[in-house]
């Protein structure tokens, strides 16, 4: 007898061979990755919001059920070890503000607030649906605390959406660095 959902069975088959147990857990969790990283790395985790700006969706987003022109908020964050400053994950999110509770919107507006932490703090009941996971070979250059360029290489990614009251509200892509 199998206990995994059909979607989980499919996701398990998508996991690349040879990746570490912690990355397998992070790819498949429907929990808060920052808490898992804190426990695994035994250090606090910093969330550095690189950009957060209201905009309009440039295209249809089926995961969110929105059309081109829908008001959205684009958010890009870097998740890193607080003491080590080791970059761990780059998160790119699309939020549909009209579907978010007011308290959650206010918490997400705080620069140091991870989306998962904001949801917990606002005590919002959610359902997270992993859409896909897979390998990635991508490099991105961002600015560090001092404004110096920092190039990050990503080898794995996952995309998921967060549902509130049955509506898709947040679409997130997390790209994992090779540093852990």
C-alpha positions in Angstrom: 0.0 0.0 0.0 1.3 3.5 -1.0 0.6 6.5 1.2 1.9 9.2 -1.2 -0.6 11.2 -3.2 -0.5 10.8 -7.0 1.1 14.3 -7.3 3.8 13.2 -4.7 4.5 10.0 -6.7 5.1 12.1 -9.8 7.3 14.6 -7.9 9.4 11.8 -6.5 10.1 10.6 -10.0 11.3 14.1 -11.0 14.0 14.2 -8.3 17.5 14.1 -9.9 19.6 11.1 -8.8 22.4 11.8 -6.4 21.2 14.9 -4.6 21.6 15.2 -0.8 18.8 14.2 1.6 18.4 17.9 2.7 17.8 19.0 -0.9 15.3 16.2 -1.4 13.4 17.4 1.7 13.5 21.0 0.6 12.2 20.2 -2.9 9.3 18.2 -1.6 8.3 20.0 1.6 5.0 21.9 1.8 6.3 23.6 4.9 8.6 26.6 5.4 12.0 26.1 3.9 13.6 28.7 6.1 12.8 26.7 9.2 14.1 23.5 7.7 17.3 25.3 6.7 17.7 26.8 10.2 17.4 23.3 11.7 19.8 21.7 9.2 22.5 24.3 9.2 22.2 25.1 12.9 22.3 28.8 12.3 19.6 31.6 12.0 18.5 32.4 8.5 18.3 35.9 6.9 15.8 36.8 4.2 17.1 39.7 2.1 14.4 41.2 0.0 16.1 42.3 -3.2 13.0 43.8 -4.8 9.3 44.1 -4.2 7.1 46.1 -6.5 3.5 46.4 -7.5 2.9 45.8 -11.2 0.5 44.2 -13.6 0.9 40.7 -14.8 2.5 40.8 -18.3 0.9 37.5 -19.3 -1.6 34.9 -18.3 -0.5 32.9 -15.3 -2.3 29.6 -15.1 -0.9 28.7 -11.7 -2.6 31.8 -10.3 -5.6 31.8 -12.5 -5.0 35.4 -13.6 -5.0 37.1 -17.0 -2.6 39.6 -18.5 -3.0 43.0 -16.8 -4.1 41.7 -13.4 -2.6 43.7 -10.5 0.2 41.7 -8.9 3.3 42.2 -6.7 6.6 40.9 -7.9 9.1 39.9 -5.1 12.6 38.6 -5.3 14.4 37.5 -2.1 17.7 35.9 -1.2 17.7 33.4 1.7 21.1 33.0 3.4 22.8 31.9 6.6 22.8 34.8 9.1 26.3 34.1 10.5 27.9 32.5 7.5 26.3 34.8 4.9 26.2 31.8 2.7 23.6 32.3 -0.1 21.2 29.3 -0.1 18.0 30.0 -2.1 16.8 32.7 -4.5 13.0 33.1 -4.3 11.0 34.8 -7.0 7.3 35.3 -6.2 4.2 36.7 -7.8 1.4 37.7 -5.3 -2.2 38.6 -6.1 -2.8 41.3 -3.5 -6.6 41.4 -3.9 -6.7 37.8 -2.7 -4.5 38.3 0.4 -5.9 39.1 3.9 -4.9 42.6 4.9 -2.8 41.5 7.9 -0.8 39.2 5.6 -0.2 42.0 3.0 1.2 44.2 5.8 3.5 41.5 7.1 4.8 40.7 3.6 5.6 44.4 3.1 8.2 44.2 5.9 11.7 43.9 4.2 13.0 41.1 6.4 9.9 39.0 6.4 9.9 35.7 4.6 6.5 34.8 3.0 6.2 31.6 5.1 7.0 33.5 8.3 4.4 36.2 7.3 1.8 33.5 6.8 2.5 31.9 10.2 2.6 35.3 11.9 -0.7 36.4 10.4 -2.1 32.9 11.3 -3.5 32.4 7.8 -4.6 28.9 6.9 -3.0 27.8 3.6 -2.5 24.9 1.2 0.8 24.7 -0.7 0.8 22.8 -4.0 4.1 21.9 -5.5 3.8 22.4 -9.3 7.2 21.1 -10.4 10.7 20.4 -9.4 13.9 19.8 -11.4 17.5 20.4 -12.3 18.7 23.9 -13.3 21.9 25.3 -14.6 21.6 29.0 -14.1 23.8 31.8 -12.8 22.5 35.1 -11.6 24.4 38.2 -10.4 23.0 40.2 -7.5 24.4 42.9 -5.2 25.6 42.0 -1.8 25.2 44.1 1.4 28.1 46.4 0.2 26.7 46.8 -3.3 29.3 44.5 -4.7 28.3 42.0 -7.4 27.7 38.5 -6.2 27.3 35.7 -8.8 25.2 32.7 -7.6 24.9 29.4 -9.4 21.7 27.3 -9.1 21.4 23.6 -9.7 17.9 22.8 -8.5 14.5 24.6 -8.5 10.9 24.1 -7.5 7.7 26.0 -8.2 4.7 26.0 -6.0 1.6 28.0 -5.3 0.0 28.9 -2.1 -3.8 28.7 -1.8 -5.9 30.7 0.7 -9.6 30.0 1.0 -9.4 27.8 -2.1 -7.9 30.6 -4.3 -4.3 30.6 -5.7 -2.8 33.7 -4.2 1.0 33.3 -4.4 3.2 31.6 -7.0 6.9 31.0 -5.9 9.9 29.7 -7.7 12.8 28.7 -5.4 16.2 28.2 -6.9 18.8 26.3 -4.8 22.5 27.2 -4.8 25.3 24.6 -4.8 26.5 25.9 -1.4 24.9 23.3 0.9 
